[in-house]
Structures are given as structure tokens and as C-alpha cells.
């Protein structure tokens, strides 16, 4: 075992193996697997553990014994003795030191060993396709145990002087080939570059197999090339070390040198992976959102627990008290929507009505109450989102589309911009808002179709029908898509609404789902007709409630959620809160001010329920509406940044135009559309101003035979609010003064125009008689405008006096 203790560092850990007179050294390869070199890196003292492992392997004949191979090859020859065996676990071989009889040449011994191995090939069990080879060591081998000197295919051959004072010769490629080819096939001989100044001189030898390089290194290290073989006068000493060959990164180089091909290909691969992996997950979550799979309220165990523990949850489950009166009044509309959903006509259902008229409650809570599969898409958060990422996020949340990587859109846009700047070609990494929304709606359509076909069975009587034919024959199985707040702020950006309309057209024409649009905009047909140009829409227009229904709504709201108490009624009857209140006689008069708008009626009922009288409640509601109108349309358009959902800089009306409408509506309640346009304040772009005010819900434009004919307040409560504003003397004087100022400016501009024309005519060398009527007309116009200016200035002085005296 003392022999093996120094196996990785040479004799006595000197790093060398010395051969004396009549001694020689053989090197055998393929004795051990080269993969066992990891044992030398273990944290414990592997020098003492490895020799024992080698002895056990040889005792069980799992590895070849090079000493026995050498002895068997010389049984019938001159006396021969194996001195020691030095295994090289790192290199998978072993050195065998032997002694011979004097006069026996080493070449004869080498020939016998090679002949023996050729006649009796020894193949290792771990790789039976190779056999053990042996060669005589010609140099002075360097036996090192450096952990990071790993055997490889390449050897570095350094040329050193064999004797002090002599000069080493640089061997040529041919000379190196003749020296090292006997140890194995060479892949290449790489000489030192001619312009290299590195000393000592060197060359690289690339072998076809690493074990061939190991054999050459162990046999030729320290060999002195004589002068006869090109080693120079004093000979040249060869020093061999393992050299790691730099890997050719041709794949990486090709990828980086062809960005126009690689980047679009990577984008296509990423898109393909996204479709293959994430699209099914997103479709699953959309289905779960529509079917409410993960909603606790729909779980049967939770519903059972609520019914059993109803006394623990004492709360009013009636969320909208008083709505029964409204639904009774609109029962025909509810039944009509239900009937349309049972038909196969592939068109839209549109429910149009002013804001606060109860469109969503009518459709979702009543008409679709018993529909299991329905989804509501609210366009308001999508349209009000700022930026593409926020818009995509909002659209995804409405349908349950997840996972959503909206932040990747900005990053991919930067990558696309950088790649386009360097290569000149669009990579396709970034996607537009249009394409991202299309992906969300397409996934939703896939989920809706899957839900519609869930109830289909193989043994159905119509099992022979295709999916499209089945859906066309069974409209009752189709889910319902409700698009709420359609065309909300459509003037800012119509991309979202265009995509929703196109997607809804696909759903209806493919018989995937019924689509119901809820909108405040009376011009919805312009947008929807682009998606379905050859269809007639089914429309329901909701108006304000009648006074009788409005009164029932308020009274029912007052009586809801309150226990009936004993009172002094006739016969000891129990009276409801509405019966006990004496001030409800004012209700008819108050409702005449508010009209039948549900939001205003509910606000009134809540104020009355807190103890206010109907008149006081209505007075507060009218004051609040007047304040909103004042802030949003009249006063402080530069100071107040927000009005009717628009910035002051983007408003299409002026305070004078709004005040003119408010004054006239307060006096007449209904105005002629064309008469308003004849007023000087609306002489330029008047129709666009009126349309913008209708979008802002200040007014309502009534149409007949497709043309606008009259103008009314946007909400019933606005009429008394208009009257309240017009009765404010200071406000009226201020705004009237502003209108008079604009009118005076307009008249002065007209006078300037007439005077300029008169100057032009006066400059003519002669005054033709034909110009006399024109001159007379111009003078009459100047006189009339001047008279009007004087009259307006008198009115202005009166208004200024009021502003100076009143608060």
C-alpha cells in the first residue's frame, strides 16, 4: 500500500517517477474509468482512501492488473521483474516500473507487451468497445495531482533547451506529427503564431480521443529530441501539459449575426408557447367567472348554512326596496326581453335610456334573474383607464381573463423599438391595444361556446347536428352577454367600442351567445350598424316613471325594512311608517318637480326616511342639482378641471351658450331645436355644441322621423334647478352681462366689416350709380348695429349696477 499512497503525486510526492539503470516504465491506459477523478475532490483525505478502493477492484477482477499483464507477456523470455505499479486514477491508467536483464533492449520488451495485448485483448467492463493499450515511457513523466488539470483532447508542447546555454529548436508540424502519431490519431497540429512573442515557443496537438492525448503526455513529457530528429545542436526538451481548447460558439455567433431572422423567430416561438400554455388556462378562468364556480355565494353548502342560520344574519336581504312598483310598471319590457332571448334571430338587443333609469337592474336583476350563465361587461372602467396596460387590465378583469401580463406590453414595446432601430425590421414582440383586446374577446368567445355546448349529450335526439346547428336550434342554451355603459365617453376613444361591437357581432352571427347593450347614448345605432349593417336591432327605450308609479316607489321604499307598530288607527289597526306620517300629502307636488328618474326618487325616499319633510328634501335635491350645473357648466370653467367627464380645455361649449339654454328652458320647458340654432350664440358650430351638451346630460334632444325637433332638460329635476338658477339675481346678472359683452363684440365686429367695405368703395376714382343701393344698405346696417350696441350697453350698465349693489 506504500506504493499506492503516492500514486497521484509520483514517488515520495516528488511529481516524478525515476527509472535507474536496467529499469523502464510502461504506461497502460483504460485501466480505470476517467470519470472516477471526482473522488480526488472529496473533502476528506482521498489519498488514503483511493488505494484501498483500487485494491478491492483488482481483487474482484473488475479492473485489469497492469503488473500481471507485464509478467504474462514475459513468461518465456529473459528474467523480468515488476518493481511497482503507480495507478493514475485521474487519467484512467497506470505506470508500471520494471527491471530487466542487462543487454535486453527496451524496444524488445515493448514489442512483446504490444504483441501480447494484441493476441489477448483486455476490454474494460464499463466500455467494452475499447481495449487496454500500453506504451513505453520515453521521457521523464510529470505525475501531478492538480485538481484543475483535467485531461482533455489538446496538449500544449513547449520547446525548452535540454542543456544550459544551448538554444531550443522549434519543431515543425511534420516533426511533431512523426513523434506523436504512434500514440493515436491526431486531429490537428497548431503551431505558435508567427507574430507571437511568447516564450518558450510552443505548439498545440489536438488528438481525436482524450485517452490518446493522455498516453502521449505520459510517455513523451520530458523527452529530449536529439539533433538527428530536428532537436538542434544541444537537443530540445519537450514539456507537455493539458490545454483546454476554446469552444467554437458558432451557434451563438450565428444567432447574434442574423437578428432579422432570429428576433421574429423568437417572437413566433414565444407567441406559440403563450397560445399553447396560457390560452387554455385563461379560457378556464373565464368559464369559471361566467359560471361562478369559485363564488362562495353560489355554493350549495353555503346556501344551506345561510338558510339554517338565518336568525344569526338579521339583515334586510331586500337590496332595492320599492322596486316592485317599477317592475310591475315595466313588466312588458321584462317579458319582451325574455321572449327575444328564446328566439334564434342573430341581432342585438339594445336597452336605451337616460342615466339612472334602471337599465341594468331591469335586464340583469329581472329579465335575466333565472339565467344561469350570464356575464356583464362594464365599459366604464375600460374606457376610463389611462394607458394601454390599464385598459387591457380593466378589460381582462371584466371577463375573468387571467393570468394577464399587461406590464409586458410596455417592455416588449421597448424591445421592439430597440430592435427596429438596430436592424430596421419590426420584430413583432409588441402588440397593439387592438390586438390585445382581440385576444381577450376571442378567448371569451371560446369560453362562451364551450359553456353553451356543456349540456349536449351523445344520446340526444339532435346529436347528429353540428355544433353551430345545435346552437342555432337551441337559443335557450346560449349564454347572455350584457354590455353596460356602452358608448360611455365614446368621443375620447372609440377603439374599445369598435372591438366590442365587432366581437358582439361575431357572437350573435355565430349563435354563440345573446348580446344585450345598455346605453345612455341615443345615437348608438351609428356604432352598432358598422358591426351589423344588415340587421334591425331590437330596441327598448326606457323613460321616466309615471307620477303614480313614482309615488308607489317612494312609499314602498319608506315602508321597507321597518316593523309595523301599533298606532291609534281606526279599529286598532297597525300602521306603516308612510301611513303614520302626515307630511306625505306633499309627495304629489314634490314628485312633479323630480319627475320619474329612479336615482332622484331613491334619493328623495332616503332623505324622507331620515326624517326630512318631502318639501325640504326636494328643496335640497334641487339646490344640489343647481350647484352641480353651476360648477360643471357655468362658473369656473378654468378653475374646475372636471366637468361632465371632460377637461375644461376640451369642452365644446361656452358658459354663454349654456346660460342661454338654461334661461329659455326655465321659461318655456321645451324649446324648438332650429329656433335655438338661429340665436347668435349658436351661429357657429351650434349643432355640435348641442350634441356635446346632450352627451353631458344637461339637455335631451327629441327627434321625429330621424331629425331633431325639440330640446328638453336632461333630467326632470333639472327644470326646477334651471328656474332656481335663473331666479338668482346676481348670477343671472353676471351671466347676462357676459352674454351682452359677447353680443356687443359681435356687433362691433359687424360695424368694422361694414366700415371697411365703405372705405373700399370710397377709394374708387368714380362712384358708379349702381353702387348707390349697396352704399345705402351698408350705412343702414352700420346705423342698426350702432343702435343695437347702444341698447346693449344700457342693459349692461343696469346689470353692472346690480352686481355693484347686490351680494
C-alpha positions in Angstrom: 0.0 0.0 0.0 3.0 2.3 0.4 3.4 2.2 -3.3 -0.1 3.4 -3.8 0.0 6.2 -1.2 1.9 8.4 -3.6 0.0 7.4 -6.7 -1.2 10.8 -7.7 2.0 12.8 -6.8 4.7 10.5 -8.0 7.4 8.7 -5.9 7.6 10.3 -2.5 5.3 13.1 -3.8 8.1 14.5 -5.9 5.9 14.6 -9.0 8.2 12.3 -11.0 9.0 8.7 -11.5 12.7 7.8 -11.7 14.0 4.8 -13.7 17.5 3.7 -12.9 19.9 1.5 -14.9 18.3 -1.6 -16.4 14.9 -0.2 -15.5 12.0 1.0 -17.6 8.5 2.4 -17.3 5.3 1.4 -19.1 2.1 3.3 -19.2 -1.2 1.4 -19.6 -4.5 3.2 -20.4 -8.1 2.2 -19.9 -7.3 0.6 -16.5 -9.9 2.8 -14.7 -12.8 4.9 -15.8 -11.7 8.5 -16.2 -14.9 9.6 -14.5 -13.5 8.5 -11.1 -11.4 11.6 -10.9 -14.2 13.2 -8.8 -13.1 11.1 -5.9 -9.9 13.2 -5.7 -12.1 16.3 -5.0 -13.9 14.9 -2.0 -13.4 16.9 1.3 -11.9 14.1 3.2 -8.4 12.6 2.7 -9.0 10.7 -0.5 -5.3 9.9 -0.9 -5.5 7.3 1.7 -9.0 6.0 0.7 -8.4 5.6 -3.1 -5.6 3.0 -2.9 -7.8 0.7 -0.9 -10.6 1.1 -3.4 -8.3 0.2 -6.2 -7.0 -2.9 -4.5 -10.6 -4.1 -3.9 -11.5 -3.5 -7.6 -8.4 -5.5 -8.7 -9.1 -8.3 -6.2 -12.6 -8.8 -7.6 -11.1 -8.6 -11.2 -13.3 -5.6 -12.0 -10.3 -3.8 -13.5 -7.2 -5.0 -15.3 -3.9 -5.5 -13.4 -1.1 -3.9 -15.4 1.6 -5.7 -13.4 0.2 -9.1 -14.2 -0.2 -8.1 -17.9 3.5 -7.2 -18.0 4.5 -10.5 -16.2 2.4 -12.7 -18.5 3.9 -11.1 -21.6 7.5 -12.1 -20.4 6.9 -15.6 -19.1 9.1 -17.3 -21.7 11.7 -14.5 -22.1 14.7 -13.3 -20.2 14.4 -12.6 -16.5 11.9 -9.8 -15.9 10.6 -8.2 -12.7 7.8 -5.7 -11.9 9.0 -3.2 -9.4 5.9 -1.2 -8.7 2.5 -0.2 -10.1 1.6 3.5 -9.8 -2.1 4.0 -10.7 -3.3 7.2 -12.2 -6.9 7.5 -11.3 -7.3 11.0 -12.7 -6.2 9.8 -16.1 -7.7 6.3 -16.0 -4.4 4.5 -16.4 -1.3 3.3 -14.5 2.5 3.4 -14.7 4.4 0.1 -14.2 8.0 0.3 -13.3 10.1 -2.8 -14.1 13.6 -4.0 -14.1 15.3 -6.1 -16.9 18.4 -8.1 -17.6 21.3 -6.1 -18.8 21.7 -6.1 -22.5 18.0 -6.6 -23.3 16.8 -3.6 -25.3 13.6 -1.8 -24.1 12.2 -1.9 -27.7 12.1 -5.7 -27.5 10.2 -5.6 -24.2 7.8 -3.0 -25.7 7.2 -5.2 -28.7 6.4 -8.3 -26.6 3.9 -6.3 -24.5 2.1 -4.9 -27.5 2.0 -8.3 -29.2 0.6 -9.9 -26.1 -2.2 -7.3 -25.8 -3.0 -7.7 -29.5 -3.3 -11.5 -29.1 -5.1 -11.2 -25.8 -7.1 -8.0 -25.9 -8.4 -6.9 -22.5 -11.6 -4.8 -22.6 -12.8 -2.8 -19.6 -16.3 -3.7 -18.4 -17.5 -0.1 -18.4 -16.7 0.4 -22.1 -16.3 -2.9 -24.0 -15.7 -1.2 -27.3 -12.1 -0.3 -26.4 -9.2 -2.3 -25.1 -6.2 -1.7 -22.9 -3.1 -0.2 -24.7 0.5 0.1 -23.4 3.5 2.2 -24.5 7.0 2.6 -23.2 7.6 5.9 -21.4 10.5 7.7 -23.3 10.7 10.9 -21.3 10.5 11.7 -17.6 6.8 11.8 -16.8 5.4 14.5 -14.6 2.9 12.9 -12.2 0.8 15.7 -10.7 -2.4 15.8 -8.6 -3.5 19.3 -9.5 -7.3 19.4 -9.2 -7.9 21.7 -12.2 -5.5 20.0 -14.6 -8.2 17.9 -16.3 -7.2 15.5 -19.1 -8.6 16.6 -22.5 -8.1 16.3 -26.2 -5.5 19.1 -26.6 -1.8 19.1 -25.5 0.4 22.1 -25.3 4.0 21.2 -26.3 6.7 23.6 -25.1 10.2 23.5 -26.5 13.0 24.1 -24.0 16.7 23.9 -24.1 18.0 20.5 -22.9 21.3 21.9 -21.6 22.0 25.3 -20.0 23.4 27.7 -22.5 22.0 25.9 -25.6 19.1 27.1 -27.7 15.9 25.1 -28.2 14.7 24.3 -31.7 11.0 24.9 -32.6 9.8 21.6 -34.2 7.8 21.8 -37.3 4.4 20.3 -37.8 5.8 17.3 -39.7 8.3 16.5 -36.9 5.7 16.7 -34.2 3.4 14.5 -36.3 6.1 11.8 -36.6 6.8 11.9 -32.9 3.2 11.8 -31.6 1.3 9.9 -34.3 2.2 6.5 -32.8 0.2 7.3 -29.7 -3.0 7.9 -31.5 -4.7 9.8 -34.3 -4.2 13.5 -34.4 -7.0 15.9 -35.3 -4.7 18.9 -35.9 -1.3 20.4 -35.2 -1.5 24.1 -34.4 1.9 25.9 -34.4 2.5 29.1 -32.4 1.5 32.2 -34.4 4.5 33.8 -36.2 3.9 37.2 -34.7 3.7 35.8 -31.1 6.5 36.8 -28.7 5.5 34.3 -26.0 8.4 32.2 -24.7 9.1 29.4 -24.6 8.0 28.5 -28.0 5.1 26.1 -28.2 2.6 24.2 -30.4 -0.8 22.6 -29.8 -1.6 19.0 -30.6 -5.3 18.1 -31.0 -5.9 14.3 -30.6 -9.1 12.6 -31.8 -9.6 11.0 -28.4 -8.7 12.2 -24.9 -7.2 8.8 -23.8 -4.7 9.1 -26.8 -3.7 12.6 -25.5 -3.2 11.1 -22.0 -1.0 8.3 -23.4 1.1 10.8 -25.4 1.5 13.2 -22.5 2.6 10.5 -20.0 5.0 8.8 -22.5 6.6 11.9 -24.1 6.8 14.5 -21.3 10.5 15.3 -20.5 11.7 13.6 -23.8 14.7 15.2 -25.3 14.6 15.4 -29.1 18.1 14.7 -30.5 19.7 16.8 -33.2 19.2 14.0 -35.7 15.4 14.3 -35.3 15.5 18.1 -35.5 16.2 19.0 -31.9 19.1 21.3 -32.6 22.7 21.0 -31.5 22.1 20.6 -27.9 18.7 18.8 -28.2 15.2 20.1 -27.4 13.3 19.1 -24.2 9.6 18.6 -24.6 7.2 19.8 -21.8 3.6 18.6 -22.2 0.6 19.9 -20.4 -3.2 19.6 -20.9 -4.7 22.7 -22.6 -8.4 23.4 -22.7 -9.5 24.1 -26.3 -11.7 27.1 -26.6 -15.1 26.0 -27.8 -16.4 27.3 -31.0 -19.7 29.2 -30.2 -20.8 29.1 -33.8 -24.5 28.7 -32.8 -24.4 31.8 -30.6 -22.4 33.7 -33.3 -24.9 32.8 -36.0 -27.8 33.9 -33.8 -26.3 37.2 -33.0 -25.2 37.9 -36.5 -28.7 37.2 -38.0 -31.1 39.3 -35.9 -33.5 39.9 -38.7 -34.2 36.2 -38.8 -33.7 35.3 -35.1 -35.8 38.0 -33.4 -39.0 37.4 -35.4 -38.5 33.6 -35.0 -38.1 34.1 -31.2 -41.3 36.2 -31.2 -43.2 33.5 -33.1 -41.9 30.8 -30.6 -42.9 32.9 -27.6 -46.4 33.5 -29.2 -46.8 29.8 -29.9 -45.8 28.9 -26.3 -48.2 31.5 -25.0 -51.1 30.1 -27.1 -50.3 26.5 -26.2 -49.8 27.1 -22.4 -51.7 30.2 -21.3 -54.7 30.2 -23.6 -56.3 27.1 -22.1 -55.7 28.4 -18.6 -57.3 31.8 -19.5 -60.2 30.1 -21.0 -60.7 28.0 -17.9 -60.7 31.1 -15.7 -63.2 32.9 -18.0 -65.5 29.9 -17.8 -65.2 29.9 -14.0 -66.0 33.6 -14.0 -69.2 33.1 -16.1 -70.4 30.0 -14.3 -69.4 31.5 -10.9 -67.5 28.3 -10.0 -65.4 29.9 -7.3 -68.1 32.2 -5.9 -68.9 31.3 -2.3 -72.4 32.7 -2.5 -73.4 30.2 -5.2 -72.0 27.2 -3.2 -74.9 24.9 -2.1 -73.3 24.2 1.3 -73.1 28.0 1.9 -76.7 28.5 0.8 -77.8 25.6 3.1 -75.9 27.2 6.0 -77.5 30.5 5.4 -80.9 29.0 5.5 -80.2 27.2 8.7 -78.6 30.2 10.4 -81.0 32.8 9.1 -81.6 34.1 12.6 -77.9 34.8 13.1 -77.8 37.0 10.0 -80.5 39.5 10.7 -80.3 41.9 7.9 -82.5 43.1 5.2 -82.0 40.9 2.2 -84.1 43.2 0.0 -81.4 45.3 -1.6 -83.7 47.6 -3.6 -86.9 48.2 -1.7 -89.7 49.7 -3.6 -88.5 48.3 -7.0 -91.6 46.0 -7.2 -93.7 49.0 -8.2 -91.2 49.8 -11.0 -91.0 46.2 -12.2 -94.8 46.0 -12.3 -94.9 49.1 -14.5 -92.2 47.6 -16.7 -93.3 44.0 -16.8 -94.0 44.2 -20.5 -90.3 45.2 -21.2 -89.1 42.3 -19.0 -91.3 39.8 -20.8 -90.3 41.2 -24.1 -86.6 40.7 -23.4 -87.3 37.1 -22.2 -89.1 36.4 -25.4 -86.3 37.7 -27.6 -83.8 35.5 -25.8 -85.9 32.5 -26.8 -85.7 33.3 -30.5 -83.0 32.5 -33.0 -82.7 35.9 -34.6 -79.0 36.9 -34.8 -79.2 40.5 -33.9 -78.5 42.8 -30.9 -80.9 43.7 -28.1 -80.5 47.4 -27.1 -81.9 48.9 -24.0 -81.6 52.7 -24.2 -82.5 55.2 -21.5 -81.1 58.1 -19.6 -78.7 57.5 -16.8 -80.5 56.5 -13.6 -83.4 55.0 -15.4 -82.7 51.4 -14.1 -81.5 49.7 -17.3 -79.0 47.4 -15.6 -81.5 46.4 -12.8 -84.2 45.8 -15.4 -82.0 43.4 -17.5 -79.7 41.7 -15.0 -81.8 41.5 -11.9 -85.2 40.9 -13.6 -85.1 39.7 -17.2 -82.0 37.5 -16.6 -82.9 36.6 -13.0 -83.2 32.9 -13.8 -80.5 32.7 -16.4 -77.7 30.6 -15.1 -75.0 31.6 -17.5 -74.6 35.4 -18.0 -71.7 37.9 -17.9 -71.8 41.6 -17.5 -69.1 43.7 -19.2 -69.0 47.3 -17.8 -67.4 49.6 -20.4 -66.9 52.5 -18.0 -63.7 51.2 -16.2 -62.3 50.1 -19.5 -62.9 53.4 -21.2 -61.7 55.5 -18.3 -58.5 53.5 -17.9 -55.4 55.6 -18.6 -52.8 53.9 -20.8 -52.8 50.7 -22.8 -51.7 48.5 -19.9 -54.5 49.8 -17.6 -57.1 49.4 -20.4 -56.0 45.8 -21.0 -56.1 45.1 -17.3 -59.6 46.5 -16.9 -60.9 44.5 -19.9 -59.4 41.3 -18.5 -61.0 41.9 -15.1 -64.4 42.3 -16.6 -64.3 38.8 -18.1 -62.0 37.0 -15.6 -59.1 36.7 -18.1 -56.1 35.7 -16.2 -53.1 35.4 -16.0 -52.6 38.8 -17.6 -49.2 40.3 -18.2 -50.2 43.8 -19.1 -46.8 45.2 -17.9 -45.1 43.1 -20.6 -46.7 45.2 -23.3 -44.5 48.2 -22.3 -41.4 46.1 -22.0 -41.9 44.4 -25.3 -42.6 47.8 -26.9 -39.2 49.0 -25.8 -37.6 45.8 -27.1 -39.3 46.2 -30.4 -38.3 49.8 -30.7 -34.6 49.0 -29.9 -34.6 46.0 -32.3 -36.2 48.1 -35.1 -33.6 50.8 -34.5 -30.7 48.4 -34.9 -32.0 46.0 -37.6 -34.5 48.2 -39.4 -37.2 45.5 -39.1 -40.1 45.2 -36.8 -39.7 42.2 -34.6 -43.4 41.7 -33.7 -42.7 41.4 -29.9 -45.0 44.3 -29.0 -48.7 44.1 -29.6 -51.1 47.0 -30.1 -54.1 47.7 -27.9 -56.3 46.5 -30.7 -54.6 43.1 -30.9 -54.5 42.6 -27.1 -58.2 43.3 -26.8 -58.9 41.0 -29.7 -57.1 38.2 -27.8 -59.2 38.8 -24.7 -62.5 38.8 -26.6 -61.6 35.8 -28.6 -60.7 33.8 -25.5 -64.1 34.9 -24.0 -65.9 33.7 -27.2 -64.2 30.3 -26.9 -65.3 30.0 -23.2 -68.9 31.1 -24.1 -69.2 28.5 -26.8 -67.8 25.8 -24.5 -70.4 26.7 -21.9 -73.2 26.7 -24.5 -72.3 23.2 -25.5 -71.9 21.8 -22.0 -75.4 20.4 -21.9 -75.1 18.4 -25.1 -75.2 14.6 -24.8 -74.4 11.8 -27.3 -77.8 10.3 -26.8 -79.8 13.5 -27.6 -82.3 13.4 -30.4 -80.3 16.1 -32.2 -76.9 14.6 -31.6 -76.3 14.4 -35.3 -76.3 18.2 -35.6 -73.0 20.1 -35.8 -72.2 22.5 -33.0 -73.3 25.5 -35.0 -76.6 23.9 -36.0 -77.2 22.8 -32.4 -76.7 26.3 -31.1 -78.9 27.7 -33.8 -81.7 25.2 -32.9 -81.4 25.8 -29.1 -81.2 29.6 -28.3 -82.2 28.8 -24.7 -78.8 27.2 -24.1 -76.8 30.2 -25.2 -75.2 32.4 -22.5 -76.1 36.1 -22.3 -73.6 38.9 -22.6 -74.7 42.2 -21.2 -72.6 45.2 -22.3 -73.2 48.0 -19.8 -72.4 51.7 -20.3 -71.9 51.2 -24.0 -70.5 54.4 -25.7 -69.6 56.0 -22.4 -67.2 58.8 -23.3 -67.0 57.5 -26.8 -65.8 60.9 -28.1 -62.4 60.4 -26.4 -61.5 57.0 -28.0 -63.7 54.6 -30.0 -61.2 51.7 -30.3 -62.7 49.8 -27.3 -66.3 50.2 -28.5 -65.4 49.2 -32.1 -63.7 46.0 -30.8 -66.7 45.2 -28.5 -69.2 45.8 -31.3 -67.3 43.6 -33.8 -66.9 40.9 -31.1 -70.6 41.1 -30.2 -71.5 40.7 -33.9 -69.3 37.5 -34.1 -71.2 36.1 -31.0 -74.6 36.7 -32.4 -74.0 35.7 -36.0 -72.2 32.5 -34.9 -75.1 31.7 -32.4 -72.6 31.6 -29.5 -74.4 34.0 -27.2 -77.1 36.6 -26.9 -75.8 40.2 -26.6 -77.7 43.0 -24.8 -76.4 46.5 -25.0 -77.2 49.0 -22.2 -76.5 52.6 -23.3 -77.4 56.2 -22.5 -76.5 57.4 -26.0 -79.4 57.9 -28.4 -77.0 57.6 -31.4 -76.0 54.0 -30.6 -77.2 52.8 -34.0 -74.3 54.6 -35.8 -71.7 52.5 -33.9 -73.6 49.2 -33.9 -74.5 49.4 -37.6 -70.8 49.2 -38.5 -70.7 45.8 -37.0 -74.1 44.5 -38.2 -75.0 46.7 -41.2 -77.7 44.3 -42.5 -79.7 43.8 -39.2 -82.5 45.6 -37.5 -81.8 45.9 -33.8 -84.4 45.0 -31.2 -84.7 48.1 -29.0 -86.3 49.0 -25.7 -86.4 52.7 -24.7 -86.8 53.3 -21.0 -88.3 56.6 -20.0 -89.0 58.1 -16.6 -91.7 56.6 -14.5 -95.3 58.0 -14.4 -96.2 60.0 -11.3 -98.4 57.2 -9.9 -95.5 54.6 -10.2 -93.0 57.1 -8.7 -95.3 57.7 -5.7 -95.6 54.0 -5.1 -91.9 53.6 -5.4 -91.2 56.2 -2.7 -93.9 54.9 -0.3 -92.7 51.3 -0.7 -89.2 52.4 0.0 -90.3 54.2 3.2 -92.1 51.1 4.5 -89.4 48.6 3.7 -87.2 47.2 6.5 -89.3 48.8 9.3 -91.5 46.8 11.6 -95.2 47.8 11.7 -96.1 49.2 15.1 -99.4 49.8 17.0 -101.0 53.1 16.4 -104.2 55.0 17.1 -105.6 53.9 13.8 -109.2 53.0 13.4 -110.1 49.7 14.9 -106.6 49.4 16.5 -105.0 48.6 13.1 -101.3 48.6 12.8 -100.0 51.5 10.6 -97.0 51.6 8.3 -94.4 54.4 8.6 -95.9 56.0 5.5 -99.4 55.9 7.0 -98.2 57.5 10.2 -96.5 60.4 8.5 -98.8 63.4 7.9 -96.5 65.3 5.6 -96.7 62.8 2.8 -99.6 64.8 1.3 -96.8 67.0 -0.2 -95.5 64.0 -2.1 -97.5 64.6 -5.2 -96.3 68.1 -5.6 -92.7 67.0 -4.9 -92.8 64.2 -7.5 -94.0 66.7 -10.1 -90.6 68.5 -9.6 -88.4 65.4 -9.7 -90.3 63.5 -12.4 -89.8 59.7 -12.6 -86.0 59.3 -12.7 -85.2 56.4 -10.4 -82.0 57.7 -8.9 -83.7 61.0 -7.9 -86.7 59.2 -6.5 -84.5 56.9 -4.4 -82.5 59.9 -3.1 -85.8 61.6 -2.2 -87.0 58.4 -0.4 -83.8 58.1 1.6 -84.0 61.8 2.8 -87.6 61.4 3.8 -86.8 58.2 5.6 -84.2 60.1 7.7 -86.9 62.4 8.9 -87.0 65.3 6.4 -90.3 66.5 5.0 -90.8 65.9 1.3 -90.7 69.6 0.5 -87.4 70.1 2.3 -85.9 67.0 0.7 -86.9 68.2 -2.8 -85.6 71.6 -2.0 -82.2 70.1 -1.0 -82.1 67.9 -4.1 -82.9 70.9 -6.4 -80.2 73.0 -4.7 -77.7 70.2 -5.2 -78.6 69.8 -8.8 -78.3 73.6 -9.3 -74.9 73.6 -7.7 -73.7 70.7 -10.0 -74.9 72.6 -13.1 -73.2 75.8 -11.9 -69.9 74.1 -11.2 -69.9 71.8 -14.3 -71.2 74.1 -17.0 -71.2 77.8 -15.9 -68.8 79.1 -13.3 -65.1 78.4 -13.0 -64.6 76.5 -16.2 -60.8 77.3 -16.0 -60.6 76.6 -12.2 -62.6 73.4 -12.0 -60.7 70.9 -14.1 -63.6 68.5 -14.4 -67.0 68.9 -15.9 -69.2 66.2 -17.3 -66.3 63.9 -17.7 -64.3 66.4 -19.8 -61.4 68.7 -19.1 -62.2 72.4 -19.5 -59.8 72.7 -22.4 -61.7 70.0 -24.3 -65.3 71.4 -23.8 -67.2 72.2 -26.9 -69.5 74.8 -25.3 -69.2 78.2 -23.7 -70.8 79.4 -20.5 -72.9 81.9 -22.5 -74.3 79.1 -24.7 -75.3 77.1 -21.7 -76.8 80.0 -19.9 -79.0 80.9 -22.9 -80.5 77.3 -22.8 -81.0 77.4 -19.1 -82.8 80.8 -19.2 -85.1 79.7 -22.1 -85.8 76.3 -20.7 -86.7 77.8 -17.3 -89.3 79.9 -19.1 -90.7 77.5 -21.8 -89.7 74.0 -20.6 -89.5 72.8 -24.3 -87.5 74.7 -27.0 -87.6 74.4 -30.7 -84.3 72.9 -31.9 -84.0 75.1 -35.0 -85.0 78.2 -33.2 -82.1 77.7 -30.8 -79.7 77.4 -33.7 -80.9 80.8 -35.1 -79.6 82.6 -32.0 -76.3 84.4 -32.4 -74.6 82.4 -29.7 -75.1 79.2 -31.8 -74.4 80.7 -35.2 -71.0 78.9 -35.4 -71.0 75.1 -34.7 -74.3 75.2 -32.9 -75.3 71.6 -33.6 -72.0 70.2 -32.3 -72.5 72.2 -29.1 -76.0 70.9 -28.6 -74.8 67.3 -29.2 -72.0 67.8 -26.7 -74.4 69.1 -24.1 -76.7 66.1 -24.7 -73.7 63.8 -24.1 -73.0 65.7 -20.9 -76.7 65.0 -20.0 -77.6 68.7 -19.5 -80.3 68.5 -22.1 -82.3 65.9 -24.0 -82.8 66.3 -27.8 -86.1 64.8 -29.0 -86.3 63.5 -32.6 -89.1 62.9 -35.0 -88.6 60.9 -38.3 -84.9 60.9 -37.7 -84.5 64.7 -37.3 -84.1 66.6 -34.0 -87.1 68.9 -33.3 -87.1 69.9 -29.7 -84.9 70.3 -26.6 -85.8 69.4 -23.0 -83.8 69.3 -19.7 -81.6 66.3 -19.4 -83.3 65.2 -16.2 -86.7 66.2 -14.8 -85.0 67.7 -11.7 -83.0 70.0 -13.9 -86.1 72.0 -14.8 -86.7 73.4 -11.3 -82.9 73.7 -11.0 -82.9 75.9 -14.1 -85.6 78.0 -12.6 -83.7 78.3 -9.3 -80.6 79.4 -11.2 -82.4 81.9 -13.3 -84.0 83.4 -10.2 -80.6 84.1 -8.7 -80.4 87.9 -9.5 -76.6 88.1 -9.0 -75.8 85.0 -11.0 -78.3 86.0 -13.7 -76.8 89.5 -13.9 -73.3 88.2 -14.2 -74.0 85.7 -17.0 -76.4 88.1 -18.8 -73.6 90.7 -18.7 -71.2 88.1 -20.2 -73.8 87.4 -23.0 -74.3 91.2 -23.6 -70.5 91.7 -23.8 -70.2 88.9 -26.4 -73.1 90.5 -28.3 -71.5 93.9 -28.2 -68.3 92.4 -29.5 -70.2 90.7 -32.3 -72.0 94.0 -33.3 -68.7 95.9 -33.2 -67.1 93.3 -35.4 -70.0 93.7 -37.9 -69.6 97.5 -37.8 -65.9 97.2 -38.6 -66.7 94.9 -41.5 -69.3 97.4 -42.9 -66.9 100.4 -42.4 -64.1 98.6 -44.2 -66.3 98.0 -47.2 -67.4 101.6 -47.2 -63.7 102.7 -47.2 -63.1 100.4 -50.1 -66.0 101.9 -52.1 -65.0 105.4 -51.2 -61.5 104.8 -52.6 -62.8 104.3 -56.1 -62.0 107.1 -58.5 -65.6 107.4 -59.5 -68.8 106.5 -57.8 -71.0 104.5 -60.2 -74.7 104.9 -59.8 -75.1 101.1 -59.5 -73.2 101.2 -56.1 -75.7 103.6 -54.5 -78.1 100.8 -53.2 -75.1 98.9 -51.8 -73.8 102.0 -50.0 -77.2 102.8 -48.7 -77.6 99.2 -47.4 -74.2 99.4 -45.6 -75.0 102.7 -44.0 -78.3 101.3 -42.8 -76.5 98.3 -41.3 -74.0 100.4 -39.5 -76.8 102.5 -38.1 -78.8 99.5 -37.0 -75.7 97.9 -35.3 -74.8 101.1 -33.6 -78.4 101.4 -32.3 -78.2 97.8 -31.0 -74.8 98.5 -29.4 -76.2 101.5 -27.5 -79.2 99.5 -26.3 -76.9 96.6 -25.2 -74.7 99.0 -23.3 -77.6 100.5 -21.5 -78.7 97.0 -20.4 -75.1 96.3 -19.4 -74.9 99.3 -17.2 -78.1 98.2 -15.4 -76.6 94.7 -14.8 -73.3 96.2 -13.6 -75.2 98.3 -11.1 -76.9 95.2 -9.7 -73.6 93.5 -9.4 -72.2 96.5 -7.5 -75.2 96.6 -5.1 -76.1 93.0 -4.5 -74.2 90.2 -2.9 
